[in-house]
Amino acid sequence: MTLYRLLALNIDGTLLRSNGRLQPSTKEAIEFVLEKEVYVTLVTNRHFQSAKKLAKALKLDSLLITHGGAFITNNLDKPFYENRLSEEKTFNLIQVLENYKCNVRVVHERFSIGNRKKISPSILSKTLINTSDSIFYPVQFVDSLSDTLRDEPVAATRVEAYFSQEEDKEEAASTIRDAFEGLEVKSNQPHKLELISKGVSKENGLRMLAKHLKIPLEQVVAIGDSTDDVEMIASVGLGVAMGNSTFEVKHAADWVTRSNNEQGVAYMVKEHFRKQQRIDFLRKIKVDQ
């Protein structure tokens, strides 16, 4: 029987219910697995402060994989790992995107800056407004992002752009791919482009953390629900898809649990880890033998 020493959890659509709340049973399940001396981390596209707030509620003091793998730490002022777009690249990307009718958002671990409304309010409400933002993560809107960045340069963890027209989005994506090196352009969501430094992903973030902890990937459990969780789920010893996942995510997984509204994380964790003894206890048995 494989001993699993690291549990990685996506947040939205996995750890939290559709209403954004944490179920008591999920919290109990995390406490249960922590007692077995399993290292628990969160792997999310959210900014660090938002993930840290949830980690605190779960009594986790672990390194958190945030910004989709671009920023890993348990202390905002002392990042364990960061892979961001340079100030120059961030500025140049904004100059290109300002030629299109789109809303642009520059994302940093401490704040985000966006341009004022240019597209349909309905698209903005579905995409740009993120429930993970709060008073401890300033969100600023300006008339000209390029002017703002010229005065106060920012090395972004990512740049997001939201378009009313899909053809505009694809044209912008093509232009950026041709003009920039060392950049990944993700356009698999309707109306949205996501621009990140090459090599940034949840999978790579988890690989880096596992290596730091000296835990083989075969001893890692990862639970997720979205398309950008697929590679992470497929790469670990036990990949788990939520019941609310798409077929692509479920197909990559070793285990499909219940949905996030049906206590899927709590069910999987307690069902799987109840058979696993505390890691220290297992070590002692091995020594005695």
Order of alpha helices (4+ residues) and beta strands (2+ residues): beta-alpha-beta-alpha-beta-beta-beta-alpha-beta-beta-alpha-beta-alpha-beta-alpha-beta-beta-alpha-beta-alpha-beta-alpha-beta-alpha-alpha
